[in-house]
């Protein structure tokens, strides 16, 4: 028997019904290896012969055409706990096919979008996010767009704040930064190849006024960036508190993956603490 045959056998023995002729939704962005139904839910199963799956593919899996569809990934090798947590935080179910049997099966079914929206509105306060970056870089508008997308799709109560530097004299600019940052619970810091005294000021201000657990620092993976921001990077790395999320990126494609992953994990931890019921 092939691994898929043995996996199918396990699910059939546990009350699942295989749906060979199930018509896949046209909007589905991937093809499952097996399809099962149980208790009015449809399970789209994908078998991975290793323990790796690109975030870009996970993002495609997350586009679920119907609320009763449950994506289920079965891996042949154990994931790192951090990776497993990240996948589960996205509402994707996980299991392992090891030594010829299914182990550690965790089913995650998201509640309806309307239910989750009401839960978030009821139990979470608005989250004002300060975006710190040079004004003329593509990453700035990109991150702004991603924040709006997560607000629209996941109903996260995000409100981004991007300061238009050219509207202020330097003295008034720093005062305005202080006022806006005082209203924000989170900060997203974007560092690329060129230094900025204003962004450096924002970093130092954030370290004093924003909980380090809510600081996300995205640093371009280039020698130019590391050299330009050497002082700030060393300061972050030498902090006694290690809760700042220091995340490297290569380009906007890579930044999208890293950003979405970090934000979803952080929000799911927050929802768990606030007892927001996202999953059944």
RALIN-V149587 format. One record per residue. RES is the residue in three letters. OMEGA is omega in whole degrees, -180 to 180 (999 if undefined). BURIAL is I if it has 9 or more other ideal C-beta (glycine too) atoms within 8 Angstrom, else O. Layout:
# RALIN-V149587
res=(RES & RES)
omega=(OMEGA & OMEGA)
burial=(BURIAL & BURIAL)
This chain:
# RALIN-V149587
res=(UNK & UNK & UNK & UNK & UNK & UNK & UNK & UNK & UNK & UNK & UNK & UNK & UNK & UNK & UNK & UNK & UNK & UNK & UNK & UNK & UNK & UNK & UNK & UNK & UNK & UNK & UNK & UNK & UNK & UNK & UNK & UNK & UNK & UNK & UNK & UNK & UNK & UNK & UNK & UNK & UNK & UNK & UNK & UNK & UNK & UNK & UNK & UNK & UNK & UNK & UNK & UNK & UNK & UNK & UNK & UNK & UNK & UNK & UNK & UNK & UNK & UNK & UNK & UNK & UNK & UNK & UNK & UNK & UNK & UNK & UNK & UNK & UNK & UNK & UNK & UNK & UNK & UNK & UNK & UNK & UNK & UNK & UNK & UNK & UNK & UNK & UNK & UNK & UNK & UNK & UNK & UNK & UNK & UNK & UNK & UNK & UNK & UNK & UNK & UNK & UNK & UNK & UNK & UNK & UNK & UNK & UNK & UNK & UNK & UNK & UNK & UNK & UNK & UNK & UNK & UNK & UNK & UNK & UNK & UNK & UNK & UNK & UNK & UNK & UNK & UNK & UNK & UNK & UNK & UNK & UNK & UNK & UNK & UNK & UNK & UNK & UNK & UNK & UNK & UNK & UNK & UNK & UNK & UNK & UNK & UNK & UNK & UNK & UNK & UNK & UNK & UNK & UNK & UNK & UNK & UNK & UNK & UNK & UNK & UNK & UNK & UNK & UNK & UNK & UNK & UNK & UNK & UNK & UNK & UNK & UNK & UNK & UNK & UNK & UNK & UNK & UNK & UNK & UNK & UNK & UNK & UNK & UNK & UNK & UNK & UNK & UNK & UNK & UNK & UNK & UNK & UNK & UNK & UNK & UNK & UNK & UNK & UNK & UNK & UNK & UNK & UNK & UNK & UNK & UNK & UNK & UNK & UNK & UNK & UNK & UNK & UNK & UNK & UNK & UNK & UNK & UNK & UNK & UNK & UNK & UNK & UNK & UNK & UNK & UNK & UNK & UNK & UNK & UNK & UNK & UNK & UNK & UNK & UNK & UNK & UNK & UNK & UNK & UNK & UNK & UNK & UNK & UNK & UNK & UNK & UNK & UNK & UNK & UNK & UNK & UNK & UNK & UNK & UNK & UNK & UNK & UNK & UNK & UNK & UNK & UNK & UNK & UNK & UNK & UNK & UNK & UNK & UNK & UNK & UNK & UNK & UNK & UNK & UNK & UNK & UNK & UNK & UNK & UNK & UNK)
omega=(177 & 176 & 179 & 177 & -179 & 177 & 178 & 180 & 180 & -177 & 178 & 179 & -177 & 171 & 177 & 178 & -180 & -177 & -176 & -175 & -180 & -180 & -179 & 176 & -179 & -177 & 179 & -173 & 179 & -178 & 179 & 177 & -180 & 177 & 179 & 173 & 176 & 178 & 177 & 176 & 179 & -177 & 175 & -174 & 176 & -179 & 178 & -177 & 177 & 177 & -177 & 174 & -177 & 178 & 179 & 178 & 176 & 178 & 177 & 179 & -177 & 178 & -175 & -176 & -178 & -175 & -179 & 177 & -179 & 176 & -177 & 179 & 176 & -178 & 178 & 178 & -178 & 174 & 169 & -178 & 179 & 179 & 179 & 179 & -179 & -179 & 179 & -180 & 177 & -178 & 178 & -179 & -175 & 171 & -180 & 174 & -174 & -178 & 174 & 179 & 179 & 178 & 174 & 179 & 179 & -179 & 176 & 175 & 179 & 172 & -178 & -179 & -180 & 179 & -179 & 179 & 180 & 179 & -179 & 179 & -176 & -169 & -180 & 174 & 179 & -180 & 178 & -174 & 175 & 178 & -178 & 179 & 170 & -172 & -171 & 179 & -176 & -179 & -177 & 179 & 180 & -180 & 177 & 179 & 180 & 178 & 178 & 180 & 179 & 177 & -178 & -174 & -175 & -179 & 175 & -176 & -175 & 174 & -177 & 177 & 178 & -177 & 177 & -172 & -172 & 180 & -174 & 166 & -174 & -178 & 180 & -180 & -179 & 177 & 179 & 177 & 179 & -178 & -179 & -178 & 179 & -180 & -171 & 177 & -179 & 169 & 174 & -177 & 179 & 179 & 175 & -165 & -175 & -179 & 176 & 178 & -179 & 179 & 176 & 177 & -179 & 179 & -179 & 178 & -179 & -180 & -179 & -169 & -176 & 178 & -177 & 177 & -178 & 178 & 179 & -176 & -179 & -172 & -179 & -178 & 177 & 179 & 179 & -179 & -179 & 179 & -178 & -175 & -175 & -178 & -178 & -179 & 179 & 180 & 179 & -176 & -179 & 178 & 176 & 177 & -179 & -176 & 177 & -179 & -179 & -170 & 179 & 174 & -178 & -179 & -177 & 176 & 179 & 180 & 179 & -179 & -177 & -178 & -177 & -179 & -177 & -178 & -179 & 179 & -179 & -180 & 179 & 174 & 179 & 179 & 178 & 180 & -179 & 178 & 173 & -175 & 179 & -176 & 175 & 999)
burial=(O & O & I & I & O & I & I & I & I & I & I & I & O & O & O & I & O & I & I & O & O & O & O & O & O & O & O & I & O & O & O & I & O & I & I & I & I & O & O & O & I & I & I & I & I & I & I & I & O & O & I & O & O & O & I & O & I & I & I & I & I & I & I & O & O & O & O & O & I & I & I & I & I & I & I & I & O & O & I & O & O & O & I & I & I & I & I & I & I & I & I & I & I & I & I & I & I & I & O & O & O & I & O & O & I & O & O & I & I & I & I & O & O & O & I & I & I & O & I & I & I & O & I & I & O & O & I & I & I & I & I & I & I & I & O & O & I & O & I & I & O & I & I & I & O & I & I & I & O & I & I & O & O & O & I & I & I & I & O & I & I & O & O & O & O & O & O & O & O & O & O & O & I & I & O & I & I & I & O & I & I & O & O & I & O & I & I & I & I & I & I & I & O & O & O & O & O & I & I & I & I & I & I & O & I & I & I & O & O & I & O & I & O & I & I & I & I & I & I & I & O & O & O & O & I & I & O & I & I & O & O & I & I & O & I & I & O & O & I & O & O & O & O & I & I & O & I & I & I & O & O & O & O & I & I & I & I & I & I & I & I & I & I & I & I & I & I & I & I & I & I & O & O & O & O & I & O & I & O & O)
